[in-house]
Amino acid sequence: MLLEGSDSAVVDRAAAALAAGELVAFPTETVYGLGARADDDAAVAKIFAAKGRPADHPLIIHVADADSARSFAAHVPPVAVRLIASFWPGPLTVIVARAAAVAAAAAGGHATIGLRCPSHPIARALLQAARRRGVPGVAAPSANRFGRISPTRAEHVVAEFGDALMVIDGGPCDVGIESCIVDCSRGRPVLLRPGVLTRAQIEAAAGEPLHDSDDASPRASGTLETHYAPRAALRVMPSGMLHTALQMLGDSPLKLAVYSQSLPKGIGPLARHRTMPARASEVAHELFSVLRAFDDEGVQLIWVEEPPATPEWEGVRDRLRRASAS
């Protein structure tokens, strides 16, 4: 059930569905989320069932503001307060200790919980309308089957789940890859998942160094080694290797798609090619849509030119690494 999101009546209808324990897909600035009220374990169980997601893999709870976040947190440490003040509403998730007996299913049974306040106007309106109906927050992973490509358009969600699911159409997502996730539960900020915010931006707001994930890090959304994967086999290659591989293929009828910053020499007439933008933010915006389009064309292989190893590309490189790990 695809609904135009600019109508306030649509937002109220979706908020009522959430309050009643139903699932609603909605746009955020990052990707589309599959939402259920976070304080209702039975409603949250519908997310895991719909996605085919393991019940111990935690979800991110979306809230209307920082005050709403506190109802899910046992404690919000100072570094999390600083990050929230700098980046909310926006594409940053903080992980903190979970309040006892709250949102256990959404947290996958873990003692920590991920919290985010999205900046998309429809998401904000929906969260505010839901809060007025007694919903303190909405658990919402990406609205796709578990481990597959995240949706950045409403039609992607419909393609995943069909017409029975209520989907608010807010147009294409501006950011295009999921939020950064920073663990603030262990006394120092730890980057669990990069996004469009750079390490330097996060460290400046945190007022202290950002550490890398380790074996003691809490579980978090989108951090499994294999994730974001298209149906086609995806490989990431340096530019020189990509050109060499294409020349070796010659006129092979293999169904191949290439995503690179320049048209490679030796690309056969049967191969699809999409030009990769020069800016990391532009690639993040279109990456998942490009991969979905290649899948829809029935290609067997997707070869992607390796992006630069610079800070602004970290989020894109992370998604490509996980998508190619299968």
C-alpha positions as a Markdown table, in Angstrom:
| # | Residue | x | y | z |
|---|---|---|---|---|
| 1 | Met | 0.0 | 0.0 | 0.0 |
| 2 | Leu | 2.0 | 3.0 | -1.3 |
| 3 | Leu | 1.0 | 6.3 | 0.2 |
| 4 | Glu | 2.0 | 9.8 | -0.7 |
| 5 | Gly | 4.0 | 11.1 | 2.3 |
| 6 | Ser | 3.4 | 14.9 | 1.9 |
| 7 | Asp | -0.2 | 14.6 | 3.1 |
| 8 | Ser | -0.6 | 15.0 | 6.9 |
| 9 | Ala | -3.5 | 12.6 | 6.8 |
| 10 | Val | -1.1 | 9.9 | 5.6 |
| 11 | Val | 1.3 | 10.6 | 8.4 |
| 12 | Asp | -1.6 | 10.4 | 11.0 |
| 13 | Arg | -2.8 | 7.1 | 9.4 |
| 14 | Ala | 0.7 | 5.6 | 9.6 |
| 15 | Ala | 1.1 | 6.8 | 13.2 |
| 16 | Ala | -2.2 | 5.1 | 14.1 |
| 17 | Ala | -1.0 | 1.9 | 12.4 |
| 18 | Leu | 2.3 | 2.0 | 14.4 |
| 19 | Ala | 0.3 | 2.6 | 17.7 |
| 20 | Ala | -1.8 | -0.4 | 16.9 |
| 21 | Gly | 1.3 | -2.6 | 16.5 |
| 22 | Glu | 1.4 | -2.7 | 12.7 |
| 23 | Leu | 4.5 | -2.3 | 10.4 |
| 24 | Val | 5.0 | 0.9 | 8.4 |
| 25 | Ala | 7.9 | 1.6 | 6.0 |
| 26 | Phe | 8.9 | 5.2 | 5.9 |
| 27 | Pro | 11.7 | 7.4 | 4.4 |
| 28 | Thr | 14.6 | 8.7 | 6.4 |
| 29 | Glu | 17.5 | 10.8 | 5.0 |
| 30 | Thr | 19.7 | 7.7 | 4.9 |
| 31 | Val | 17.5 | 4.8 | 3.7 |
| 32 | Tyr | 13.9 | 3.6 | 4.0 |
| 33 | Gly | 13.1 | 2.0 | 7.4 |
| 34 | Leu | 10.7 | -0.8 | 8.3 |
| 35 | Gly | 9.2 | 0.4 | 11.5 |
| 36 | Ala | 7.3 | -0.9 | 14.5 |
| 37 | Arg | 6.7 | 0.6 | 17.9 |
| 38 | Ala | 9.8 | -0.1 | 19.9 |
| 39 | Asp | 8.0 | -0.7 | 23.2 |
| 40 | Asp | 5.9 | -3.5 | 21.8 |
| 41 | Asp | 7.8 | -6.8 | 21.6 |
| 42 | Ala | 5.1 | -8.5 | 19.5 |
| 43 | Ala | 5.1 | -5.6 | 17.0 |
| 44 | Val | 8.9 | -5.7 | 16.8 |
| 45 | Ala | 8.8 | -9.5 | 16.2 |
| 46 | Lys | 6.9 | -8.7 | 13.0 |
| 47 | Ile | 10.0 | -6.9 | 11.7 |
| 48 | Phe | 12.3 | -9.9 | 12.3 |
| 49 | Ala | 9.8 | -12.2 | 10.6 |
| 50 | Ala | 9.3 | -9.9 | 7.6 |
| 51 | Lys | 13.0 | -9.4 | 7.0 |
| 52 | Gly | 14.1 | -12.9 | 7.9 |
| 53 | Arg | 16.4 | -11.3 | 10.4 |
| 54 | Pro | 17.9 | -13.2 | 13.4 |
| 55 | Ala | 16.1 | -12.1 | 16.5 |
| 56 | Asp | 19.4 | -11.5 | 18.4 |
| 57 | His | 20.6 | -8.9 | 15.8 |
| 58 | Pro | 19.6 | -5.6 | 17.3 |
| 59 | Leu | 17.6 | -2.8 | 15.7 |
| 60 | Ile | 18.0 | 0.9 | 15.8 |
| 61 | Ile | 15.3 | 2.9 | 17.6 |
| 62 | His | 14.2 | 6.1 | 15.9 |
| 63 | Val | 13.0 | 8.9 | 18.2 |
| 64 | Ala | 11.5 | 12.3 | 17.8 |
| 65 | Asp | 14.2 | 14.1 | 19.9 |
| 66 | Ala | 16.8 | 13.7 | 22.6 |
| 67 | Asp | 14.2 | 13.7 | 25.4 |
| 68 | Ser | 12.4 | 10.7 | 23.8 |
| 69 | Ala | 15.7 | 8.9 | 23.6 |
| 70 | Arg | 16.2 | 9.0 | 27.4 |
| 71 | Ser | 13.2 | 6.7 | 28.0 |
| 72 | Phe | 15.2 | 3.9 | 26.4 |
| 73 | Ala | 18.5 | 4.6 | 28.0 |
| 74 | Ala | 19.8 | 3.6 | 31.4 |
| 75 | His | 22.3 | 6.4 | 31.1 |
| 76 | Val | 23.3 | 8.8 | 28.4 |
| 77 | Pro | 27.1 | 9.5 | 28.9 |
| 78 | Pro | 28.6 | 12.9 | 28.3 |
| 79 | Val | 30.2 | 11.9 | 25.0 |
| 80 | Ala | 26.8 | 10.7 | 23.7 |
| 81 | Val | 25.2 | 14.0 | 24.8 |
| 82 | Arg | 27.9 | 15.9 | 22.8 |
| 83 | Leu | 27.3 | 13.8 | 19.7 |
| 84 | Ile | 23.6 | 14.1 | 19.9 |
| 85 | Ala | 23.8 | 17.9 | 20.3 |
| 86 | Ser | 26.0 | 18.1 | 17.2 |
| 87 | Phe | 24.4 | 15.6 | 14.8 |
| 88 | Trp | 20.7 | 15.1 | 15.8 |
| 89 | Pro | 18.5 | 15.2 | 13.9 |
| 90 | Gly | 20.8 | 13.5 | 11.3 |
| 91 | Pro | 22.6 | 10.4 | 10.2 |
| 92 | Leu | 24.2 | 9.3 | 13.5 |
| 93 | Thr | 23.3 | 6.5 | 15.8 |
| 94 | Val | 24.6 | 6.3 | 19.4 |
| 95 | Ile | 24.7 | 3.1 | 21.4 |
| 96 | Val | 24.2 | 3.4 | 25.1 |
| 97 | Ala | 23.2 | 1.2 | 28.0 |
| 98 | Arg | 19.6 | 0.1 | 27.7 |
| 99 | Ala | 17.1 | 0.9 | 30.4 |
| 100 | Ala | 15.9 | -2.2 | 32.3 |
| 101 | Ala | 12.8 | -4.0 | 31.0 |
| 102 | Val | 12.5 | -1.6 | 28.0 |
| 103 | Ala | 12.6 | -2.6 | 24.3 |
| 104 | Ala | 14.3 | -5.9 | 24.9 |
| 105 | Ala | 13.1 | -7.4 | 21.6 |
| 106 | Ala | 14.3 | -4.3 | 19.6 |
| 107 | Ala | 17.7 | -4.6 | 21.3 |
| 108 | Gly | 18.0 | -8.3 | 20.3 |
| 109 | Gly | 18.1 | -9.1 | 24.0 |
| 110 | His | 21.3 | -7.2 | 24.5 |
| 111 | Ala | 22.1 | -4.7 | 27.4 |
| 112 | Thr | 22.8 | -1.8 | 25.0 |
| 113 | Ile | 20.5 | 0.0 | 22.5 |
| 114 | Gly | 21.0 | 2.1 | 19.4 |
| 115 | Leu | 19.2 | 5.4 | 19.2 |
| 116 | Arg | 18.8 | 7.8 | 16.3 |
| 117 | Cys | 16.8 | 10.9 | 15.5 |
| 118 | Pro | 16.4 | 11.2 | 11.7 |
| 119 | Ser | 16.3 | 14.5 | 9.9 |
| 120 | His | 13.9 | 13.6 | 7.1 |
| 121 | Pro | 10.7 | 15.7 | 7.4 |
| 122 | Ile | 8.4 | 12.8 | 6.9 |
| 123 | Ala | 10.2 | 10.7 | 9.4 |
| 124 | Arg | 10.2 | 13.5 | 12.0 |
| 125 | Ala | 6.5 | 14.2 | 11.4 |
| 126 | Leu | 5.7 | 10.4 | 11.8 |
| 127 | Leu | 7.7 | 10.1 | 15.0 |
| 128 | Gln | 6.0 | 13.1 | 16.5 |
| 129 | Ala | 2.6 | 11.9 | 15.5 |
| 130 | Ala | 3.3 | 8.5 | 16.9 |
| 131 | Arg | 4.5 | 10.0 | 20.1 |
| 132 | Arg | 1.3 | 11.8 | 20.5 |
| 133 | Arg | -0.4 | 8.4 | 20.3 |
| 134 | Gly | 1.8 | 7.0 | 23.1 |
| 135 | Val | 4.6 | 5.5 | 21.0 |
| 136 | Pro | 7.9 | 6.6 | 22.5 |
| 137 | Gly | 10.1 | 5.4 | 19.6 |
| 138 | Val | 10.0 | 3.3 | 16.5 |
| 139 | Ala | 12.4 | 0.4 | 15.9 |
| 140 | Ala | 13.3 | 0.6 | 12.2 |
| 141 | Pro | 16.0 | -1.4 | 10.3 |
| 142 | Ser | 16.3 | -0.9 | 6.6 |
| 143 | Ala | 13.1 | -2.0 | 4.7 |
| 144 | Asn | 14.6 | -4.9 | 2.8 |
| 145 | Arg | 15.2 | -8.7 | 3.2 |
| 146 | Phe | 18.0 | -9.4 | 5.7 |
| 147 | Gly | 21.5 | -9.0 | 4.2 |
| 148 | Arg | 20.3 | -7.5 | 0.9 |
| 149 | Ile | 20.6 | -4.1 | -0.7 |
| 150 | Ser | 19.0 | -1.3 | 1.4 |
| 151 | Pro | 16.1 | 0.6 | -0.2 |
| 152 | Thr | 16.5 | 4.3 | -1.0 |
| 153 | Arg | 13.2 | 4.7 | -2.9 |
| 154 | Ala | 9.6 | 3.6 | -2.0 |
| 155 | Glu | 9.4 | 1.4 | -5.0 |
| 156 | His | 12.4 | -0.6 | -3.7 |
| 157 | Val | 10.4 | -1.4 | -0.6 |
| 158 | Val | 7.4 | -2.5 | -2.5 |
| 159 | Ala | 9.6 | -4.7 | -4.7 |
| 160 | Glu | 10.9 | -6.4 | -1.4 |
| 161 | Phe | 7.6 | -6.8 | 0.4 |
| 162 | Gly | 4.7 | -6.3 | -2.0 |
| 163 | Asp | 1.6 | -4.2 | -1.8 |
| 164 | Ala | 0.3 | -5.3 | 1.6 |
| 165 | Leu | 2.8 | -3.3 | 3.6 |
| 166 | Met | 2.0 | 0.3 | 4.3 |
| 167 | Val | 4.8 | 2.4 | 2.6 |
| 168 | Ile | 5.1 | 6.2 | 2.9 |
| 169 | Asp | 6.6 | 7.5 | -0.3 |
| 170 | Gly | 8.9 | 10.4 | 0.5 |
| 171 | Gly | 10.9 | 10.3 | -2.7 |
| 172 | Pro | 14.6 | 9.2 | -3.0 |
| 173 | Cys | 16.7 | 9.4 | 0.2 |
| 174 | Asp | 19.2 | 12.2 | 0.3 |
| 175 | Val | 22.1 | 10.4 | 1.9 |
| 176 | Gly | 21.7 | 6.9 | 0.5 |
| 177 | Ile | 23.7 | 4.8 | 3.0 |
| 178 | Glu | 22.9 | 4.1 | 6.6 |
| 179 | Ser | 23.8 | 6.2 | 9.6 |
| 180 | Cys | 27.2 | 6.1 | 11.4 |
| 181 | Ile | 27.0 | 4.1 | 14.5 |
| 182 | Val | 29.1 | 5.2 | 17.5 |
| 183 | Asp | 29.2 | 3.0 | 20.7 |
| 184 | Cys | 29.2 | 5.3 | 23.7 |
| 185 | Ser | 28.4 | 2.5 | 26.3 |
| 186 | Arg | 32.0 | 1.7 | 27.4 |
| 187 | Gly | 33.6 | 5.0 | 28.5 |
| 188 | Arg | 35.1 | 5.9 | 25.1 |
| 189 | Pro | 33.5 | 6.5 | 21.7 |
| 190 | Val | 34.0 | 3.6 | 19.3 |
| 191 | Leu | 33.1 | 3.7 | 15.6 |
| 192 | Leu | 31.1 | 0.5 | 14.8 |
| 193 | Arg | 29.8 | 1.6 | 11.3 |
| 194 | Pro | 31.0 | 4.5 | 9.2 |
| 195 | Gly | 28.6 | 6.6 | 7.2 |
| 196 | Val | 28.7 | 10.0 | 5.5 |
| 197 | Leu | 30.1 | 11.8 | 8.7 |
| 198 | Thr | 33.9 | 11.5 | 8.7 |
| 199 | Arg | 35.9 | 10.5 | 11.7 |
| 200 | Ala | 37.3 | 14.0 | 12.0 |
| 201 | Gln | 33.7 | 15.4 | 12.2 |
| 202 | Ile | 32.8 | 12.9 | 14.9 |
| 203 | Glu | 35.9 | 13.4 | 16.9 |
| 204 | Ala | 35.5 | 17.2 | 16.8 |
| 205 | Ala | 32.0 | 16.9 | 18.2 |
| 206 | Ala | 33.0 | 14.2 | 20.7 |
| 207 | Gly | 35.9 | 16.2 | 22.0 |
| 208 | Glu | 38.1 | 13.0 | 22.1 |
| 209 | Pro | 39.6 | 10.4 | 19.8 |
| 210 | Leu | 37.3 | 7.9 | 18.1 |
| 211 | His | 38.4 | 4.3 | 18.6 |
| 212 | Asp | 38.0 | 1.3 | 16.3 |
| 213 | Ser | 35.7 | -1.6 | 16.9 |
| 214 | Asp | 37.1 | -4.6 | 18.9 |
| 215 | Asp | 35.9 | -8.0 | 20.1 |
| 216 | Ala | 34.2 | -6.5 | 23.1 |
| 217 | Ser | 32.1 | -4.1 | 21.0 |
| 218 | Pro | 28.3 | -4.5 | 21.3 |
| 219 | Arg | 26.4 | -5.9 | 18.4 |
| 220 | Ala | 24.9 | -3.3 | 16.1 |
| 221 | Ser | 22.9 | -3.1 | 12.9 |
| 222 | Gly | 24.7 | -3.5 | 9.6 |
| 223 | Thr | 28.0 | -4.7 | 11.0 |
| 224 | Leu | 28.0 | -8.3 | 9.9 |
| 225 | Glu | 30.8 | -9.2 | 7.6 |
| 226 | Thr | 28.4 | -9.9 | 4.7 |
| 227 | His | 25.6 | -7.4 | 4.2 |
| 228 | Tyr | 24.1 | -5.0 | 1.6 |
| 229 | Ala | 24.6 | -7.7 | -1.1 |
| 230 | Pro | 23.0 | -7.7 | -4.5 |
| 231 | Arg | 21.9 | -10.9 | -6.2 |
| 232 | Ala | 24.8 | -10.7 | -8.6 |
| 233 | Ala | 28.3 | -11.4 | -7.4 |
| 234 | Leu | 30.0 | -8.1 | -6.6 |
| 235 | Arg | 33.7 | -7.6 | -6.8 |
| 236 | Val | 35.7 | -4.4 | -6.0 |
| 237 | Met | 38.9 | -3.8 | -7.9 |
| 238 | Pro | 41.6 | -1.1 | -8.3 |
| 239 | Ser | 41.3 | 0.7 | -11.6 |
| 240 | Gly | 44.3 | -1.1 | -13.2 |
| 241 | Met | 43.0 | -4.5 | -12.3 |
| 242 | Leu | 39.5 | -3.7 | -13.5 |
| 243 | His | 40.9 | -2.7 | -16.9 |
| 244 | Thr | 43.0 | -5.8 | -17.2 |
| 245 | Ala | 40.1 | -8.1 | -16.2 |
| 246 | Leu | 37.9 | -6.5 | -18.9 |
| 247 | Gln | 40.5 | -7.0 | -21.6 |
| 248 | Met | 40.9 | -10.6 | -20.6 |
| 249 | Leu | 37.1 | -11.1 | -21.0 |
| 250 | Gly | 37.1 | -9.8 | -24.5 |
| 251 | Asp | 33.8 | -10.5 | -26.2 |
| 252 | Ser | 32.6 | -13.0 | -23.6 |
| 253 | Pro | 28.8 | -13.1 | -23.4 |
| 254 | Leu | 29.0 | -13.1 | -19.6 |
| 255 | Lys | 26.3 | -10.7 | -18.2 |
| 256 | Leu | 28.5 | -8.1 | -16.6 |
| 257 | Ala | 27.9 | -4.6 | -15.1 |
| 258 | Val | 30.7 | -2.1 | -14.4 |
| 259 | Tyr | 30.5 | 0.9 | -12.0 |
| 260 | Ser | 33.6 | 3.0 | -12.5 |
| 261 | Gln | 34.7 | 6.6 | -12.7 |
| 262 | Ser | 35.7 | 6.3 | -16.3 |
| 263 | Leu | 34.6 | 4.1 | -19.2 |
| 264 | Pro | 37.2 | 1.3 | -19.0 |
| 265 | Lys | 39.1 | 0.2 | -22.1 |
| 266 | Gly | 38.1 | -3.2 | -23.4 |
| 267 | Ile | 34.6 | -3.2 | -22.1 |
| 268 | Gly | 32.5 | -5.4 | -24.3 |
| 269 | Pro | 29.3 | -4.3 | -26.1 |
| 270 | Leu | 27.2 | -6.6 | -23.9 |
| 271 | Ala | 28.4 | -5.2 | -20.6 |
| 272 | Arg | 26.4 | -2.5 | -18.7 |
| 273 | His | 28.4 | 0.5 | -17.5 |
| 274 | Arg | 27.4 | 3.2 | -15.1 |
| 275 | Thr | 29.7 | 6.2 | -14.4 |
| 276 | Met | 30.7 | 6.6 | -10.7 |
| 277 | Pro | 30.6 | 10.2 | -9.6 |
| 278 | Ala | 33.8 | 11.8 | -8.4 |
| 279 | Arg | 32.3 | 12.9 | -5.0 |
| 280 | Ala | 31.8 | 10.4 | -2.2 |
| 281 | Ser | 28.5 | 12.0 | -1.1 |
| 282 | Glu | 27.1 | 11.5 | -4.7 |
| 283 | Val | 28.2 | 7.9 | -4.8 |
| 284 | Ala | 26.6 | 7.3 | -1.4 |
| 285 | His | 23.4 | 8.8 | -2.6 |
| 286 | Glu | 23.1 | 6.5 | -5.6 |
| 287 | Leu | 25.1 | 3.4 | -4.7 |
| 288 | Phe | 22.2 | 1.1 | -3.6 |
| 289 | Ser | 20.0 | 2.3 | -6.4 |
| 290 | Val | 22.7 | 1.5 | -8.9 |
| 291 | Leu | 23.2 | -2.0 | -7.5 |
| 292 | Arg | 19.5 | -2.7 | -7.6 |
| 293 | Ala | 19.2 | -1.5 | -11.2 |
| 294 | Phe | 22.0 | -3.9 | -12.2 |
| 295 | Asp | 20.2 | -6.7 | -10.4 |
| 296 | Asp | 17.0 | -5.8 | -12.2 |
| 297 | Glu | 18.9 | -6.0 | -15.6 |
| 298 | Gly | 19.8 | -9.6 | -14.7 |
| 299 | Val | 23.6 | -9.3 | -14.7 |
| 300 | Gln | 25.6 | -12.1 | -13.2 |
| 301 | Leu | 28.6 | -10.0 | -12.1 |
| 302 | Ile | 29.1 | -6.4 | -10.9 |
| 303 | Trp | 32.6 | -5.0 | -11.0 |
| 304 | Val | 33.2 | -1.8 | -9.1 |
| 305 | Glu | 36.2 | 0.4 | -9.3 |
| 306 | Glu | 37.7 | 0.7 | -5.8 |
| 307 | Pro | 37.0 | 4.2 | -4.4 |
| 308 | Pro | 39.9 | 6.3 | -2.9 |
| 309 | Ala | 41.1 | 5.3 | 0.5 |
| 310 | Thr | 40.4 | 8.8 | 2.0 |
| 311 | Pro | 38.2 | 9.7 | 5.0 |
| 312 | Glu | 35.2 | 11.0 | 3.1 |
| 313 | Trp | 35.0 | 7.6 | 1.2 |
| 314 | Glu | 35.0 | 5.4 | 4.4 |
| 315 | Gly | 31.2 | 4.8 | 4.5 |
| 316 | Val | 31.0 | 3.9 | 0.8 |
| 317 | Arg | 34.1 | 1.6 | 1.0 |
| 318 | Asp | 32.5 | -0.1 | 4.1 |
| 319 | Arg | 29.3 | -0.9 | 2.2 |
| 320 | Leu | 31.1 | -2.2 | -0.9 |
| 321 | Arg | 33.4 | -4.4 | 1.3 |
| 322 | Arg | 30.4 | -6.0 | 3.0 |
| 323 | Ala | 28.4 | -6.3 | -0.2 |
| 324 | Ser | 31.3 | -8.1 | -1.9 |
| 325 | Ala | 32.1 | -10.5 | 1.1 |
| 326 | Ser | 29.5 | -13.1 | 0.1 |
